[in-house]
C-alpha cells in the first residue's frame, strides 16, 4: 500500500483517478488551492487539504505541499492540473517524488509555438506556422500560404480561449487580433484527443477520443474512448523520441484529404483521457485503456440550453457521468454546488467560467524564483 497525494482535485478526472488508486489498495490524500471541489467529501479519500495558490503564492504553496507530505508520510505526488508546472519547477524542493517531467521538457511542449517547431524538427506533421509581430510579417505569411481562413492563437492558453478561426480578409483589413500572435494554416479533418501515461519513453497506456469542443464552447464534455491503431503508433513514436515520463496529451487532426496526422498542441499533464486508464498503469505497468463513454452531463445540458443542437442532446442519452458512482450518489450532485460557485466567481471577475477555473493555478511562462 502506498500513500498518494493527488493535487489539482478540482479537475473532473480526479474522481476517476482517485478510484483507480484505491483499486490498487493505495491511500489517497487530496489537495487543491480552492474549496470548490466536487469530490472533497468523497469516502474514497483519507482527507482533503486546501493549500495556497501556486500561481500567486508559489513559495508558500511548495511549503504547504511539503507540510502535507511530511504529516501524512506521502510516497509520491500525482498532479492533475496546471499546478503540475509549479511542482515540476520546484522538484528540487519537494519532500517526495512528483510524477511530472522536468520543467525544461514541460515548457518545450506546453508553449504552442515551441511545440510546433519541435514536432517539425522530429519529422512529424504540423500546420504551416509563424509567430508574427507586425503587419509586414503577417502579409508575408499569407502570401506564402494563400487560403481563405487561418487559425490564430497565443502560445499559452487553455480551453482554446485564444484560438480563433479568421478569414484572410479580416486579417488583412480588420483589427480583430493584436500583435504578436501565432498564425497557422487551417487543416481540415477529424480532430482527435489523446492521453498517455508513459515511463522513460515507453507509452504504458494511451486513450484516444474525438474532440467535441466545437459544440461545447472550446471544452469537450463528452468522451468516447476509441481505437485508432495508426494514430496510437504515431503518438507512441513521439513519446519515444521525447523520452517522456508520466502524463502527456496531444491534440491531433487527421487530414481529410491525405489521412496524415497533424499535431496541433500538447498538454504535458493530465487531461480527460485519464478517465479511461486502468488502475495498473499507476504501477507503471503496460495496459490497454478501457473503451467506454463518459460525460459531464450537467455541463453538456447547460451548453445545449445556450446553443441547442440535436447531436448534443442525443449524446446526453448515453455515457456514464464522470462524477457518478452507484455507492456514492451524492457526489453527482456536489458538482452542481461547486459549478454554481465557479459561476458566481466568474461573474464577479467578469470572465468566462472555464477561465476562472484555472485562474489561480495556470502557468503562462511567468518568471518566478524560489
C-alpha positions in Angstrom: 0.0 0.0 0.0 1.2 3.5 -0.9 0.1 6.9 0.2 -0.6 9.1 -2.8 -1.1 12.9 -2.7 -3.2 13.9 -5.7 -3.1 17.7 -6.5 -5.5 19.6 -8.7 -8.6 18.0 -7.2 -10.9 20.4 -9.0 -10.2 18.6 -12.3 -13.2 16.4 -13.3 -10.9 13.4 -13.8 -9.9 13.5 -10.2 -12.8 11.3 -9.1 -11.8 8.5 -11.6 -8.1 8.7 -10.8 -8.9 8.5 -7.0 -10.9 5.3 -7.6 -8.1 3.9 -9.8 -5.6 4.4 -7.0 -7.9 3.0 -4.4 -8.5 -0.1 -6.6 -4.7 -0.8 -6.1 -5.1 -0.6 -2.4 -3.5 2.8 -2.1 -4.5 5.5 0.4 -5.3 8.8 -1.3 -4.9 12.3 0.1 -6.4 15.1 -2.0 -5.4 18.8 -2.3 -6.1 22.0 -4.2 -5.9 25.7 -3.7 -9.7 26.1 -3.8 -12.6 24.5 -1.8 -14.7 24.5 -5.0 -14.0 20.8 -5.3 -16.8 18.4 -6.2 -15.2 15.4 -4.6 -13.7 16.9 -1.4 -16.1 14.8 0.7 -15.8 11.5 -1.2 -15.4 8.4 1.0 -12.6 7.1 -1.3 -10.1 9.6 0.1 -8.4 9.8 3.5 -8.6 13.6 3.6 -8.9 16.8 1.6 -6.4 19.6 2.4 -6.6 23.1 1.0 -3.4 25.0 0.1 -2.4 28.4 -1.1 -2.3 29.3 -4.8 0.7 28.0 -6.7 0.4 30.9 -9.2 0.2 33.8 -6.7 2.0 32.3 -3.7 4.4 29.8 -5.2 6.9 29.6 -2.3 4.0 29.2 0.3 2.4 26.6 -2.0 5.5 24.4 -2.1 5.8 24.7 1.7 2.1 23.6 2.0 2.7 20.6 -0.2 5.8 19.6 1.8 3.9 20.0 5.1 1.2 17.6 3.8 3.9 15.2 2.5 5.6 15.1 5.9 2.5 14.9 8.0 0.9 12.1 6.1 4.1 10.3 5.0 3.3 10.6 1.3 5.1 8.2 -1.1 4.6 10.3 -4.2 2.7 13.3 -5.6 0.4 12.9 -8.6 -0.6 16.3 -10.2 -3.8 16.5 -12.3 -3.9 20.2 -13.4 -1.7 23.1 -14.2 -0.1 23.1 -10.8 2.0 20.4 -12.5 4.2 23.2 -13.8 4.9 24.7 -10.4 5.6 21.3 -8.9 7.9 20.5 -11.8 9.7 23.8 -11.5 10.2 23.1 -7.7 11.1 19.4 -7.9 14.4 20.0 -6.1 12.5 21.5 -3.2 9.8 18.8 -2.7 9.9 16.3 0.1 8.5 13.5 -2.1 8.9 12.4 -5.7 6.4 14.1 -8.1 5.2 12.4 -11.2 5.9 15.1 -13.8 8.7 15.7 -16.3 11.5 18.3 -15.7 10.4 21.9 -16.3 12.5 22.4 -19.4 10.8 19.4 -21.2 7.4 20.6 -19.9 7.8 24.0 -21.4 9.3 22.7 -24.7 5.8 21.2 -25.5 3.5 23.5 -23.4 4.4 26.6 -25.4 2.3 26.0 -28.6 4.8 27.7 -30.9 7.8 25.8 -29.4 5.9 22.6 -29.6 5.1 23.1 -33.3 8.8 23.7 -34.1 9.8 20.7 -32.0 7.4 18.3 -33.8 8.6 19.6 -37.2 12.2 19.1 -36.2 11.5 15.5 -35.2 9.8 14.8 -38.5 6.1 14.9 -37.6 3.4 16.8 -39.5 2.3 20.2 -38.2 0.4 23.1 -39.9 2.5 25.8 -41.5 3.1 28.2 -38.6 4.6 31.6 -37.9 4.8 33.9 -34.9 4.1 37.4 -36.4 5.0 40.6 -34.7 3.6 43.1 -37.3 1.6 43.6 -40.4 4.5 43.0 -42.7 5.2 39.6 -41.3 1.5 38.7 -41.4 1.3 39.7 -45.1 4.4 37.6 -45.8 2.9 34.5 -44.2 -0.5 34.9 -46.0 1.3 35.5 -49.3 3.4 32.3 -48.9 0.4 30.3 -47.7 -2.7 31.6 -49.5 -6.0 30.3 -48.2 -9.5 31.6 -47.2 -9.2 31.0 -43.5 -6.4 30.7 -40.9 -6.0 29.8 -37.2 -4.6 32.4 -34.8 -3.7 31.8 -31.2 -1.4 32.7 -28.4 1.5 30.3 -27.3 -0.1 29.8 -23.9 -3.7 29.2 -23.1 -6.2 26.6 -22.1 -9.7 25.5 -23.2 -8.9 27.1 -26.6 -9.5 30.5 -25.2 -7.2 32.3 -27.6 -7.8 30.1 -30.6 -9.8 31.8 -33.4 -10.6 31.0 -37.0 -10.3 34.1 -39.1 -10.8 34.9 -42.8 -7.9 36.2 -44.9 -9.9 39.4 -45.4 -10.4 40.1 -41.7 -6.7 39.5 -41.1 -5.6 41.8 -43.9 -8.1 44.6 -43.4 -9.6 44.1 -40.0 -8.4 44.8 -36.4 -9.7 41.7 -34.6 -6.4 40.5 -33.1 -3.5 42.2 -31.5 0.2 41.6 -32.4 2.1 39.4 -31.7 0.3 36.1 -32.3 0.7 32.7 -33.8 -0.8 32.1 -37.2 -1.3 28.7 -38.8 -2.8 27.2 -41.9 -6.1 25.6 -41.4 -6.1 21.7 -41.5 -9.5 20.2 -42.4 -10.2 16.8 -40.9 -11.1 14.8 -37.8 -9.9 16.2 -34.5 -8.5 13.6 -32.1 -7.5 14.0 -28.4 -5.0 11.6 -26.8 -3.8 11.0 -23.3 -0.9 8.8 -22.4 0.8 7.6 -19.3 4.5 6.9 -20.1 7.7 6.0 -18.4 11.2 6.6 -19.8 10.0 6.9 -23.4 7.6 3.9 -23.3 3.8 4.6 -23.6 2.3 2.4 -20.9 -1.3 3.2 -21.9 -2.9 5.6 -24.5 -6.5 6.6 -24.7 -7.9 8.2 -27.8 -11.2 10.1 -28.2 -12.8 12.5 -30.6 -13.0 16.2 -29.7 -16.4 17.8 -29.4 -15.1 21.3 -28.5 -17.0 23.0 -31.3 -20.3 22.1 -29.7 -19.2 22.7 -26.2 -17.6 26.1 -26.2 -14.0 25.0 -26.5 -14.2 22.5 -23.7 -15.1 18.8 -24.5 -17.8 17.4 -22.3 -18.4 14.0 -24.0 -15.7 11.4 -24.1 -15.9 8.2 -26.2 -12.7 6.2 -25.9 -12.0 4.6 -29.4 -9.3 2.6 -31.2 -7.1 4.1 -33.9 -4.0 1.8 -34.2 -2.3 4.1 -36.7 -2.6 7.2 -34.6 -1.6 5.3 -31.5 1.6 4.2 -33.2 2.4 7.8 -34.2 1.8 9.0 -30.6 4.0 6.2 -29.1 6.7 7.2 -31.6 6.5 10.8 -30.4 6.7 9.7 -26.7 9.7 7.6 -27.5 11.6 10.4 -29.3 10.8 12.7 -26.4 11.9 10.1 -23.9 8.9 11.1 -21.9 7.9 10.0 -18.4 4.4 10.4 -16.8 1.4 12.1 -18.2 1.2 13.7 -21.7 -1.7 14.5 -24.1 -1.9 15.7 -27.7 -4.5 17.3 -29.9 -4.2 15.9 -33.4 -6.1 16.5 -36.7 -6.2 13.7 -39.2 -6.3 15.5 -42.6 -9.5 14.6 -44.6 -7.5 14.8 -47.9 -4.3 12.9 -47.1 -5.1 10.9 -44.0 -1.9 12.3 -42.4 -1.8 13.3 -38.7 -1.1 16.9 -37.9 0.0 17.7 -34.3 -1.8 20.9 -33.1 -0.8 21.2 -29.4 0.3 19.3 -26.3 -0.6 19.2 -22.7 2.2 17.7 -20.6 -0.2 16.9 -17.8 -3.4 15.1 -17.1 -6.4 15.5 -19.4 -9.9 13.9 -19.7 -8.3 10.8 -21.3 -7.2 9.7 -17.8 -10.9 8.6 -17.3 -10.0 5.6 -19.4 -6.9 4.4 -17.5 -6.9 1.1 -15.8 -5.5 1.1 -12.2 -2.4 -1.0 -13.2 -1.0 1.9 -15.2 -0.2 3.7 -11.8 2.0 0.8 -11.0 3.9 1.6 -14.2 2.5 -1.5 -16.0 1.7 -1.6 -19.7 -2.1 -2.0 -20.0 -4.7 -1.1 -22.6 -7.2 1.6 -21.7 -10.9 0.9 -21.1 -13.2 1.5 -24.1 -16.4 3.3 -22.9 -18.3 6.6 -22.9 -18.1 9.2 -20.1 -19.5 12.6 -20.0 -20.2 15.8 -17.9 -24.0 15.7 -18.1 -24.7 19.0 -16.3 -22.2 20.9 -18.4 -23.4 19.3 -21.6 -27.0 20.2 -20.7 -26.0 23.8 -19.8 -24.2 24.1 -23.2 -27.2 22.7 -25.0 -29.5 25.2 -23.4 -27.3 28.0 -24.5 -26.9 26.6 -28.0 -29.4 23.8 -28.8 -28.1 21.2 -31.2 -29.8 17.8 -31.8 -26.5 15.9 -31.8 -25.5 17.4 -28.5 -28.8 16.4 -26.9 -28.7 12.9 -28.4 -25.3 12.4 -26.7 -26.9 13.0 -23.3 -28.7 9.7 -23.6 -25.6 7.6 -23.3 -22.4 7.6 -21.3 -21.9 7.5 -17.6 -21.3 10.8 -15.8 -17.8 11.5 -14.7 -19.0 12.1 -11.2 -21.3 9.1 -10.9 -20.7 6.2 -8.6 -23.6 3.8 -7.5 -22.4 3.7 -3.9 -21.8 7.5 -3.6 -24.6 9.3 -5.5 -24.2 12.5 -3.5 -21.0 13.4 -5.5 -23.1 13.5 -8.7 -25.0 16.4 -7.2 -22.0 18.0 -5.5 -20.8 19.1 -8.9 -23.8 21.4 -9.1 -22.7 23.2 -5.9 -19.1 23.6 -7.0 -20.3 24.5 -10.5 -22.5 27.3 -9.1 -19.6 28.6 -7.0 -17.4 28.8 -10.1 -20.2 30.6 -12.0 -20.5 33.2 -9.2 -16.8 33.7 -9.1 -16.7 34.1 -12.9 -19.4 36.7 -12.8 -17.7 38.7 -10.1 -14.4 38.8 -12.1 -16.3 39.3 -15.4 -14.6 36.4 -17.2 -15.7 33.1 -18.7 -16.4 30.2 -16.3 -13.7 27.9 -17.8 -11.2 30.8 -17.4 -11.9 31.2 -13.7 -11.4 27.5 -13.0 -7.7 27.7 -13.7 -7.0 31.3 -12.7 -5.1 30.6 -9.5 -3.1 27.6 -10.9 -2.3 28.4 -14.5 1.2 28.7 -15.9 1.7 31.4 -18.5 5.5 31.4 -18.6 5.6 33.9 -15.8 9.0 34.4 -14.1 9.1 33.0 -10.6 12.0 32.5 -8.2 12.3 30.2 -5.2 
